[in-house]
Structure formats: structure tokens, C-alpha cells
Amino acid sequence: MHLPRKFAAVVSTDSASGPPANQRLRALPSVDAVLAWPEVASALAAHPRPRVVEAVRTALAAARARVQETVGRPFEAADVLRALARLALPKLRPVFNATGVVLHTNLGRAPLAAAARAQLARVAEGYCNLEFDLEAGERGSRFAPVVESLCRLTGAEDALVVNNCAAATLLVLTALAEGREVVVSRGELVEIGGGFRIPDVMRQSHATLVEVGTTNRTRRADYEKALADTTALVAKVHRSNFALVGFTEEASVAELVPLCAPRGIPLFVDAGSGHLLPLDVAGLGVEPTMRDHVEAGADLVAFSGDKLLGGPQAGIVVGRSALVARLRSHPLHRALRVDKLTVAALEATLGMYRDGQGDAVPTRALLSQSPATLRLRAERLQGALAGHAVPCDVVAVEGQAGGGTLPLARLASFACAVAGDAEALLASLRRGEPAVVGRIADGKLLLDVRCLQDSELEPLARAVAAAAAGPA
């Protein structure tokens, strides 16, 4: 005989008016008993048994907590099915980005182009020639698929790839400056997301930091005074997510080359954003390309693959072949190397730039959208929301490039401002399926349409309607 699927002993919200808590805890069913309930038993046909068992244990743990807190809701099969639905969702899953931040670090930064996704799938499906030269029939370099494109696009002599730009900077400093001095402007001693600080990286590489200039003004003469026999490297660092404005001055790469080259001191530029082609978009400002740095005379340039370049997470170093060879032969290089999936996605993304299709890379396309296009999309989302009885207004907003790039950029966009409890709606949307991430301004939930695809508008509207209706 099956145990009942609800337990009245758990219903009472007042411990004084019902059975004692320990008695109500004993009234809860065992895991095996719940597995025998018809609703739960049928779930075993659609889900692996270990997952269903875990869902039962999770639901029972929640029921015990309710009993101890005297919260009066019975334990039932629906609790197990809800827990099972949550367990069935991958922890890493797609979200709708309605924040207006294109390179949102917390949401995976750059979305990949269709060509990159297709190449990823092809390479992931089976074996590939990651480190095998098919022509020579012998071991090859895992970077061979991307080096030629990187050199052609940046004008550099050689290139290598590691797992992110922080790793690239650490590798350069360790391989070229361990035990010696690195000269850096005080205005470039940045901290970026996750507490990553340039001075800390210097210490980790066992290089000695030599600060020059002041926070807002560093001239060529400041660098010149600091150069000595103990100088291993002069570094210029992209300021990432902040900018200096007002009474400022800094020495350019072109100004520093005549100081470094005659002394045989490499000039390293941590360029960060990976800007390969100019972007002529109102509000973006001016950002040097990687070729600009190389042609100005930088010996090594490091940048990210998943920022303005629009590819997978990677740290790319381009520059003079002799210096890249030293990086490639350093033991740290192997510890920081990337896998076949990164190489595959990066090769396809670089191929788009090489073939004159750089503006079709999703990151660049999202940044380049016109206000008229965005307004029309916001109005379509408003119509979809109205179809689900969700009132909203179309409002003008400002978005961001994000990802530590273009910190002064202000991108004109449009959003749907949804009426209701903004905090509750936002929380419910995050937990839904599909998950939606928006932002709150002036007490209203804003759904910025810059990073939304047209195909996402109707599912998004349904998700908002479900969130507005409250928990099922």
C-alpha cells in the first residue's frame, strides 16, 4: 500500500496548536516510499534514477526545514517534481541578455559567430589535428591554425595563444623580466574585474615594478629617467574599465620606441580589448587597433580574444618572432595553453576578419546597431508583451560596451520599462527558463533590446508574463 502523497501533520503553522516538531518530522516519508508514489515513479521513466533520488532527498530536506521553522505547507509529489526540474537544468545555460551591456563579463562576454559555433561543433565531435601536421605526418603546433591570420591582421611577425589576457601578461613578465625591473606608468597600475591587479602580477612573475610619472600625467622623460641596466621591459597597460579625463598626459608607443629600441629593452603593450578593425559608431570613442600598436613599434602586444575581437576567451600575444619564441619555450607557456575548442572558435572568428567579414562578428554587429533599429525592436517587444497582458513603455536608455573596453562609451539604445515590483520581477526572471537578466533604473525593470535577437522577443515576453503572474 502506498503512503499518502500529502502529510497533514506538516500543515500547521503554529507549533503550539499541532503535533510537536519531532513528531511531524517522523511523519515525513522515506526516500524509498516517495519513489513508489505514482507521480515520482513515472518520472523514473524520463530521468536517470540517481537524479530522481537526489530530487527526492532535496525536496525532503526542504520539507524538514519547513517543519522546523513551523511553516505550514505539506510535503507532496509536486515538491519532488519541482526539484527534479531544477536538477535537470544545466548549471551553465543560455540566458537572454537584456542589460544593454554587449561584453557582459558575468554573461560570458562575446557571443560567437555562426561560423565559430559550427567549427566548434565539428572539432568537438571527434578527433582533430590539434598538434599534428597532416602534410609532414609529424607533430605540429597547436597554434598553426591561427598564427598566420593573427600575423596578417596585426602586422606582427609571430603569435601565440594562452587562456586569457591576464595569463598572457603573466607569461610575458615571467619569461622576459623575472628578477629584473619593469617600468610602468602610475596611471596604468590598474585593477580590473575579480581583483586582478597589475602590481600583483608583477610580484607573481618575480619582476620588480618601477613606477614612473603621476596618476594623471606621465611623460616620455619620466620613462627615460627610470631606464637602467636592470630594466628588462617597459610596459604600457590598457586601463580597462576606467579612464583618465581632464588634466592628463601620457607617452605614446611611438614616443617610447626611440627610448627602448637603442637600449635593447622590449616595449610591451597590454592592449586588453583586442580591437582588430576601427569601429565608426557614435558614442564609442576612439580605440587603437592591434595593428596600430605593432606599426607604432611595440615589440609585443597582448590582447583578449573574447572582447572587441568577438571570439572565445583567449589571451593572444603578437610581436617580434625572437621574443615570441622565448615565450613559447618558457615552461609557464604549457601550463597556460588553450584547448582544441578555443583554437577552433578563434580560427573561425579570425577567418571572418581575414575574409572581409569582420563587421558580421556578433560583437561588432551588436555595437554597430542604429538607434532606429533598436527603437523598432523595442516596439516589437512592447507588442509581444502587450499580447501577454504585460504593460510597458518604450524608453530611451544608454548601454555599454562592457568587458573592460571603451569605458567612456555611451551607446544610445531603447528598452521596455515594465510596470510592477522591479526587484521581484528581476529575481523571478533570473530563475526562469529561459533565464532573463535585465536591469533596474528609477524603480522600474528595464529590458534593453541591444543584445536581444528578434527570435528571442516572443519567448522573452512569455517569460516576463510568467514572472509577473508569480510562482506557479
N, C-alpha and C positions, 0 to 999 in steps of 0.2 A: 504494500500500500504506500503510495506517495505521500510525503508530508505536504501540508498546505503550503501554497506559494506566498502567503502573507501571514505575518505574525502579529496578532492584535496586542500581544504583550509589549510590543515595541512602540505602540501608538501614543501612549500617554506622554504629554509634555510636562507633567508635574510629577516628579518622583514621589511626592508625598501622597498623591492620590492613586498611584498604581503600584504594581509589584516592585520590590527593590531592584536596583540596577543589576546586581549579580544574578538575580532570578531571570531578568529579561535577557541578559547575556547568554545564560544557559538555554534559553528558548530558541536562540538562533540555530539554524540547521547546520549540519556538517557540509563540507565540500562535496562529498560523495552524494549526499542527499540532494543537494541543489543540482548536481549534474544529471540526476534522474528526472528532474522536472521536465515536462514535455517541451516547453519553450527552449530550455537550455539544451536538452538532448538534441533537438533539431539543429541547433547552432553547431553541434559537433560535426554535422554533415557538410557544413560550409567552411569551417575553420579548423586549423590544426588543434588537436586535443590540448597540447601544452598551453596554447594561447587562451583557450576557453577556461582551463583550470586557473590560469593566472587572473582572468577576468572575475571568476567566482571569488577567488581569495581577495581581490581588490575590493569587490562590492561588499563582501562580508566585513572587511576591515573598516570600510566607511560606515557600515551599519553599527558596528561595535562603538565607533566614535560617537555616533548619534545617541546611542543608548547611554553612554557615559556622560554626555552633555545634556541628557534628557530632552533631546529634540525629537518630537513625535512624528516620525514617518515610518511606516512599516517597511521591512525588507521584502523585496519581491523580485520576480524574474526580470522585470524591466531594468532593475539596477545592474544585473549581470550583462544584459544586452547593451546597455549604455557603456559599461566598462569595456565590453568586447569591441564596440565600435571605436572607442578611443585607442585601444591597443592595436587595432587593425590599421590605423593610420600611421604611415611612416613618420618618424620624428623629424626628418628633413623632408619637407614637402613644398610644393609651389605655393606662392601667395600672390594676391593681387596688390600691386604697389600703387596705392592712391595717396602717397605722401607728397608727390611732386619732386622728390629727390631722385635724380636719374641714377647716380652711382651710390646707392644706399649701402653702406658697408654692412649693416645688420641684415640686409635682404639679399646678400650675395653679389653686390656690385653689378658688373656689366652682364646683361643678358646676352647669350651667344647668338650669333647669326645662324641661319638655317644650314649654311654650308658647314659651319663648325660643328653643329649638332649632328649632322649626317656623317661627317668624318669621325666624330667621336664614337658613334654607334658602330660604324664599320670596324674600327680598330678594336673596340671593346668586345666584339662578337667572338673573336678567335685570336689566333697568333698574328704577329706582325714583325716587320724587320726593324725593330726598335734599335738594336745595336748590331745589325748585320748588313754588310754591303752586298747587295744582290749581284752587282756587276763583278766584283772581285771574288765573291764567295768566301769572304773572311769577315772578322769582327770589324764593325764600323762605329761611328759616333752617333749617339742618340740625338745630337743636335743637328745632324746633317739636314734634316727636312726644313729647318728654319733659318740656318745661318746665312744662306745665300739671300733669302728675302730680307732679312734684317740688315745685311750689309748694303743691299741695293736701296732700301728705303731710307737708311740713315747716312749713307756715305762712309760708313766705318770699314775698317779692314777686316775685322773679325767680331765674333759674338759668342756668347754662351747664355744659358738659361738656368736659373735656380728657382726655388719655390715661391719666393716673393721678393719685393724690393728691399725689405729690411735685411733679408738673407744676402742679397747682392751687396749691400753696403757693408755688412759684416765681413763677407768674403774679401772684398777689395781692401778693407782696412787691415785685416789679418794677414793677407798674402803679401801686401806691399808695405805695410807700416808697423808691423809688430816690433815692439821695443824701440820705436823711433817716434818722431813728432809729426802731427798732422795739424796744419794751420787752417782754422775756420773762423769766419766772422761771428761775433757775438750775436748778431741779428739773425743768424741761421741755426742757432743751437735749439732746435725745435723739439717739442713733444707732440706726437701725433696720437691717434686713437689707440687705446689699450695700454697707455702709459709708456709707449716706445719713445725713448729719448736718445738723441744723438750722443750726448756725453756718456750715457750708459753703454752704448755700443762701442764707443772708443775704449772704455775700460775693459769691456769683454774681449776686444781684439788685442789688448795689451799695447795699444798705441797711446802716446801721450798727447793730450789735447792742448793746443796753443791757441788761445782766444785772441782775436785782434779786433780793433775798432770798438765801436759802441753799439748799443742795441739798435739805434736808428741810422747810424752813419759809419760806414766802413769804406775807406778809400784804398786805392792801389798802394799808396805809401805805407799804409798800416801793414799790409802783407809783406812789403819789401823789408821793413824793419824786422819782421819776425823770422825771415828765412835764414837758415844756418846750416852748418854741415850735418846737423842732426835731423834736419827736415826730410821726411820721407815722402810727403804728399801735401798738396794744397787741395782743399775740398770746398766746393760750393754746394749748398743744400737747399733744395726746394722747400719753401715754408709751409707747404701742405695746406692746412686748414686755417691759416690766418695770414694777414697781410699787414705790412707797414705802410702807413699813409702819412702825408704831411711833410715834415722837415726830415727827409730821408736821403740817403745816398748809398750806393753800393758799387763795387768794382765788377765790371762785366767779365765774362770769359775772355773776350778779345783783349781786354786790358791786362789780364793776368798771364796770358800766354807768353809775352815778352819777358816776364819775370821768371817764369818756371822753366821754359824751354832751354835757355842758355845754361842753366844750372843743373839740367837733367832731372828736375823734380816733376813728376807726373801731376797733371791737373785733373782732378776727379770731380765730376758733376753728378750729384744725386738729384736727378731731374724729376723723379717721382711720378708725374702724371702720365707719361707715355704718349704725348701728343705727337702724332706722326704727320698729320696734314693740318694746315690752317683751317680754322672754323670761322666763317664770316657770319656770325649770329649776333643780333642786337642784344646787348646786356652781358655778353660773355667776357668782354675784355680781350686782351692780347696775351697769348701764351706761346713762348718759343717752342718750335718743334725740335725733335731729337736731332734732325739733320742740322738745324741752326747751331746747336751746341758743338756738334762734330766739326762743322765747317768753320766755326769760330776758333777751333784749335784745341778743344778739350781732348785729353788723352784717353779718358774712359768716361762713359755716360751710363748711369744706371736708371732704369725706369720700370714701372709696373705694367703687367700685361692686361690687368682687369680694370684699368681706369679709362682714360680717354682713348687708349688703343682699342678697347672694346672686346678683348679676348678673355681667356681664362686667367685665373690667378697665377702669376709668374713674376719673377724678378729677372730682368734682362740687362745684360751688360754688353755694350758695344764699344769698340775703340781700336787702339793700336794692337796689331797682332802679337807683338812681343809681350805686352802686358797681359792681354787675354790669355796667352799661353801660360803665364805664371799663375793666373787664377785657376786655369783648368788643371794644372798639375798639383795644386795645393790639396792636402788631404781633406780639408773642410768642404771642398767642392763636391766630393762624393756624398757627404752627409746631407748636402742641401739640394741634391739633384731632383729633377722632376720626373714624373712617370709618363707612360705612353699616352694616357688620356690628355694630359696637358700639352704634350708635344703635338698630338693630333689636332686639338682645337686651335692651338696657336698657329700651326701651319696653315690651316684653312682660313683663319682670320687674316693673317699676313698676305695670303694669296689674294684676298679681295682687294687689299690696298695695291698690291703689285699689278693687278689686272684693271686698275682704274675704277674699282667699285667701293672705295673706302667710305663714301657717303652713305652706302647701304648698310654699313655695320650698325647694328641697332643703337649703340650708344650715341653715335654721331647723328643718326636719324632722329632719335628722341630729343636731342639737344637742338636740332635744327627746325623743329616744327614751328609753323607760323601761328601767331595768336588767332587768326581767323579759323585755322584748322582745329585748334584747341577749343575755341568757343563752340564750334559746331559739334564737336564730340561731347562737350559738357551738356549741350542742349539735348543731344540724343540720350545721354544718361538720365537727364531730367525726365524725358519722356518715358524711358523704361521704368524709372522709379514711380512715376505717376500711374503707370499701368499696374503697379503693385500697391497702390494707395499709400505711397510714401511721399509726403510733400517735401519740396526742397526749392531752393533758389540757386540760380547760376550766378556766381560771383567771380570777380577778377581777383587773382592771387599772384604771389611770386613763388617760384620754385628755385631749386638749387641744382648745380651740377653734382655736388657731393663727392665722397670718396677722397677728400683731401685735395681736390683740384679746384682751380678757379674760385678761390674763397670770396672774391668780391662780386662774382657773377650773380645777377638777379634776373631770373627768367620769367617773363610775363606768361601767365597761364590762366586757366579757368578751372573752377571747381564747383561741385554741387554742395551747398550748405544744407545739411539735413537737420530738420527740427527734432527736438526731443532731448533726452538725457544723454549728452555727448559722451560722458565717461562710460556710462553703461553700454551705450551702443558700440563704442570703440572696443571695449573688452569683449562683448559678445561676438563682434565681427572677427576679432583675432582668433577666437576659439572655434569658429565655424568651419564648415567645409563647403566651398573653398574658404580659406582664411583670407581676410582682408585687413590691410594695415593702412589707416588714414592718419589724419592729424586733427588736433583741436585748436581753434583760434576764436577768441571772443566768445567762448562758451558754446560754440557750435562745432559739430563734426563736419570737417571738410574732406571731400573726396576729389582730389586733384586728378585731372584726366591725362596729364602729360605722359605718364608711364603706363597707361592702360591701352590695350588693344581694343579695336571695335568689337571683336568677338567676345570680349570679357564683359561688355556693358550689361547684357541681359543677365548672365549669371551673377554679376555683382549686384544688380537690382534685386534679384531674388534673395541674395544673402542679406542685404540690408533690410528687406521686408521681414525675413525670418528673425533677424536680430531685434527689430522694432516690436515684433509680436511677443517677444520674451521667451523664456525657456519652455520647451515643449513639455 
